[in-house]
Structure formats: structure tokens, C-alpha cells
Amino acid sequence: MRRRQVLALGAGLVALAAGCGGPASTRKLAAATLPIVVPGPSGGDADRVARALKGVAEKAALVADLRPVNRPSHVALAEFTRVRHARQVLMAEPALVGTVRAPRQAGAFTGTTPLVRLCGEWEVLVVPGASRLRSFGAFADAMRRDPAGLAVAGRTQGCVDHMLLGMLAQSLGVDARLLRYVAYPTSGDAVTALTGGRAAAALAGHSGVRDRVRAGDLRVLAVSSPDRIPGVPAPTLLECDTHLDCANWRGILGPRDLPEDDLAALVEMCRYVAGSERWQQACARNGWAPLYLEGEDFRQWLRVETARLARAVGDLGLRT
């Protein structure tokens, strides 16, 4: 069966060479209050990243007050792009692509200034410990045989779990519109449905299910990272010949008309945070992969990634 190759996220990864001491160009932010628009509720996945960024940046006196402003995911991007001439930033994530009306989804972040990609969380495909699906190959066979009969749980419709399932179907030659995706508010709710027999498999962020995997309640069939996750005895999707990796990444975007000196200061702040020991510890504690990328490399990666996600949204029949 012919499979369409999907651009690998890992191809854009770069190593961060962190220097010592606070960057000089961030001095203009040192006394500033900087709103950061965060999609989703306080305490949600994106909010935790924003608050970790806030903690490190303020501790290092890079900014006086990095202030999270939580907005519903379906309006966060639209509201951000409507505000002109304001010093603020947006916490971007894959799910925002699904909030943009077609045919603009492939250019969902038009009207913003891409700054940096900070981090991401790898996805895992899990089944109950006693499931008859013993491998990713068995899962793939079941999806090909009866896509509508294989219930897969995940977070809200159009989120990264849902888009990854659509990309898996695309890679396996399955019509994504036939998939049976069961959406729940959180990964915890999806796992409860899975262990309660209301789904055959689930897609979730690794950190949200790792304790259940360690306890043996869940078994990982595959991980979405380009390399295996330490301590998780499961192959990558690339090893399973799907030509696919995928992270629930988080990036920082500025407004369209961001002045050059503000752009430089914001990038310097993020670069310093990403190279700090406190940020690395936060990533390890929360199960985030450091995926720092900035400048033209980030802008080009974001363009390709957004087009990839938009295709998944379209394949799933979720065009708005």
C-alpha cells in the first residue's frame, strides 16, 4: 500500500547554545508588564508552559511581569490578530490551526510575528494492559479493516490527539473521515473511557499517562517522537513505517506589527530562558521535550507544520 510521507518534526530540531548572564537587549523588558495570551483554561497544558516561562523569566529579571491571559482556544488566535499596536505575545500550539476558517487554515498564523518554538510533548498510543492489540501493527490492521469500528479516545475534537489520528490514517491509506474518534475534555477522562471499555485505544501526551503505564494499567503501542522515549518500551511511529512524528509543541508569536527592537528583546528573553537550568528542570519535571527554534528556521518550520496540520484537519472533515 502506498503511503504518503509526512514531514518529520524532528528534522527541524536544533541544539541551543546558551550563554551566561542576562542578555543586554532584554533590558527594555525588565520593567515591563508583558501579557501572554494563553489558549485554554488556567491550569491547562498550555497554561502550565506559560507559567513555567513566567517563573524563569521573572526570576532572572528579564521581565517585570509576564502576565498570562487565558482565553478559550477557539477565540484566542482570532482575538490576538485583531489587536493592533499592542505589546503582547501569544502561546501558540497545534490546536489553534483548527480554530481558523478554511481556506486560511494553511496560513493560520498569518497576522502574527513568529518568535520561537519553546518545547513540546510527545504523544503516545496506548491500550489497556490486557488489550488484544499487542502491537502497533495489530492496531494498524484493525484500523484498515474497520476504521469506524475502532474507537480511539483523546482530548477535544480538533486537538493534537485528533489531528495525529488523522495523520496516522493518511499514512496507513485509510479515509480519515471514517475514523471513530471519541473526544473527552482531558487525557484523564480519555483514559478513564479507555479502561472502562468505551474505547479500544487512546492518544495522549506522554506525561499525562506515564504513571498508568508504569503501573501496568496501560500499554504503549507506539510513541510519536523521532527517537524512543527512555523508559518506555515501545517503538516510534517512524520505526513502524508511518513516516510520521508529531509533538504537541508550544511556541511564542508576537503581533504582526512588532517593532524590530521588541522582536529582538523577546527572542533574547526566550533564548535565555530556554538555555537556563531552571527551564531544563521544568521540562524534565513536566515531560516536555526542549525543542527550541528561532528566527528564519522557526518561521519556515511553522509554515510547513501549519500546512501539515491544516491537511489533517481537512482530511478529518473538520473544516470550519
N, C-alpha and C positions, 0 to 999 in steps of 0.2 A: 504494500500500500504506500502510495506516495505521501510524504509528509512535508508540510511547509515549514521551512526553518524560520524560527523567531529570533530576532536579535538578542543576544545574551546580555543581561545587565552587567555581568562581571567583566565584560570587555572594556567597560568604561572606568573601572576602578583604578585609582591612583594612590600612591603612598604619600602621606603627608609628612613633610619635613618641618618640624616645629622648632621655632627659635626660642630664645629665653627672653623674659621681660615683656612688659606690655608694649604693643605696637604704638608708635607715635601718632599715626593717623586716626586712632580711636579717641584721642583727647577731646575732640569736639563732641563725642557722645558721653563723656564722663559725667556731665552734669545734666544729661537729657533724660526725659521720660519717653520711652520708645514703645508704642503699642505694637503687640504682635497678635494678629488676627489668627485664631486657632479654630479649625473646623471641628465641631463636636463638643460634647459637654465637658465641664470641669471634671477632672479625674479620668477622662478617656485616654485612649492611646496617644493621640496627637498632643493632648494637653500635657501628658507626662513628659514628652520630649521637650515641649516648650518650657516647662517649669525647670527641667534639668538645665536647659540652656540659660535660663534666667539665673539660676543659682550660681552657675560657674561664672557668667559674665559679670554679675553684680559683685561676687566675692573678689574678683580680680579688678574691680573698679573700672571696668571697661564701659559701663553704662550705669547711670544712677538708678533707673527703674525700667526694667524690661517687663512691660505690663501685659499679660495675656488677656485678650478679649475674646471670649468664647462665643462662637456663632454657629447656628445649625449648619451642618455640612452642605445642605442643598442651596444655601444662600451666601455662604462665606466668600466664595470666589467672585460672584457677581457683585456683591456689595463692595468688595475690595477694589475691583477695577472701575467702579463708578466714582470713587472718591479721588479727586484730583488735588495735586499740590499739597499732600499731607505726608509728613514723615512717619511712616508706619511700614510694617513688613507683614508678610503672610506666611504661615506654616503650610506648605504645600504637601499633598500626598496623592497617591493614585486615585482614590475615590472621587476627588474633585473633578476628574475628567468626565465622569458620568453625570455631573450636575449641569453640564453645558449642553445647550440645544444643538442638535445636528443642523447643518453640516460643520459647525465650528468645533466639534469635539477634537479633531486632529490638531487644532490650534487653540486648545482650551486655555492656555496661559498667555495668549496674545493680550496685550494691555498691561503686562507686568514686566519687571526687570529681573531676570533670573540672577540670583546671587550665588548660592552654594547648595549642594546636596550634603546633608549632615550625616545621616545614619539610616539604617533600615532594619527591618525584622524579617527573617526568612520564614517562609511558610512551610508547613508540614501537612502531609496527607495521612490521616490517622483512621484506624478502625478499632472496634472493641478488641480486647485481648484475645477473645475466643472466636473472632470472626473467621469465616471460611475463606475470606480473601487473604491469602497468605503472602501475597507479593503484589508489587505494582503491576506486573504482567497480568495477574488474575483480575485486578481492578480494571485494567485497560480492556481486557477481553469482555468483561461484564458490561462496560460502557459501550463498546462496539456492538455487542449483541442486543442490548436493550437499554438505550440511554434514558428513556423515560421511566424505566423500572428501577433504575439505580439512584436512590435518594441520597444526595450529598448535602450535608448541613454546613452552614457557615454563617458569617455575620451578615449585616444588612444587604439587601439587594443592590448590586452595582458596586460593592466594595471590592477590595483586592482579592478576597477569597472567591467571590463570584467571577471576577474577571480572569483569575488564574484557572478556574474550572473551564471557562470558555476557551482559553488558550490551550489547555490540555486537549479539549475536544478537537480544536483546529489541528493540533499536531497529530492527533490519532485518526484524523479523517472522519470525525463524527460531526453531524449537524448540531451546532451548539443550541439551536432553538428547541431541540428535542430534549435537552437535559432537564432533569428534575432537581432543581436547587431549592433547598428549604432554608429560608433566611430567619435568623434569630438576632435579637439586639446585641448580644455579646458572644464571645467564644465560649464562655462558661455555659450559656444557655444552649449553644450548639452541641457541646459535649454532653450535656445532660440528655438532650434529644437522642444523641448517638448511643449512649449507654442504655437509654430506655427503649431502644429498638425502633425509634421513629426515623432513623436514617441508617444507611449501610456504611457510610464513611463521612468524614468531615475534613474541611480545610481550615486551618487556623494558624496564627502566629506561634512560633515555637515556644516562646516564653510562657504563653497562656496555657499550654498543655504539658509542659515538661514534667511537672510533678506527677501528673496522672500517668505519663509514660513510664517514669521511674518506678511507680507503684505497680505497674503491670496492668492497669485498667485499660490502657490504650496501647496500640502497637503502631509504629510509624512505618508506612509503606515506602515513602519517598520524601525527600526534602528538596526545597526549591533553590537552594544555594548552589553556586558553581562548584564548591568543594564540600565534602562531607562535614557535618557538624560534629565536633568532638563529643563523645559520649552518647551519640545517637546511632544505633546500629542499623542504619538504613541508607540505601543508595541515593544519589542525587537524581533529579529528573533527567539531567544530561546523560548519566550512566544508563538510564532506562530508555535512551534513544528517542527522547522527545524534543531535543534541540531547544531547550527552554530553561531559563532560570528567571526568578521573579522575587522581588522584595517589596515589602510594604514600606517604601522609602519615605523619608521626610526631608524636605528642602526649604530654603528660605527665599522668598521672592520679594522684591520691592515694587513700588508703583512705577507706572510707565515713564513718568517724567522725573525720575530720580536724578538729582544732580550728580556729576561725576565725583565730587569730593565726598558726598554722602555715600555713594556706592563704594568707594574705596574704604571708607571708615567701617561700613557694615561688613564688608568682606574680611577686612583685617580682624574685626571682632570675632567673627565666626571661625576664622583660621586659627586665631589664638585659642579659642575655646576648644576646638577640635583637637588641638595638639596638647592640651593640658592633661595632667594626670587625673584631675577630678572628673573630667569628661570621660576619659577612658574607663575609669572606675564605674561611672554611672552607666555606661554602655554595657560593661560586663555584668553589672548587677541586674539590669533590666532585660538582658538578652538582645541588645541592639548590636548590629554589625556596624563598625565605623566605615562609612562609605563616602568619605569627604571628597568633594569635587567642586571646582570653582572655575570662574572665567569662561572662556570660549569652550573649553571641554565640557563644562556643565551645560552651557546653552545648547550645544549640539546634541549632547546626550538627552536633554529634556525634550528637544524637538522630536527625536526618534522614539523615545519612550512614550511620549504623549500620543504619537501616531499609532504605536503598537496597542496601547490601551484603548484608543478610540476604535480600532478594528475589533477588539474583543467585545466592546460594548455593542457595536453594530452586529456582530455575529450572534450575540445573545438576544438580539431583538429588543434592546433596551434604549434605542434612540428616543430622545425626548422631543 
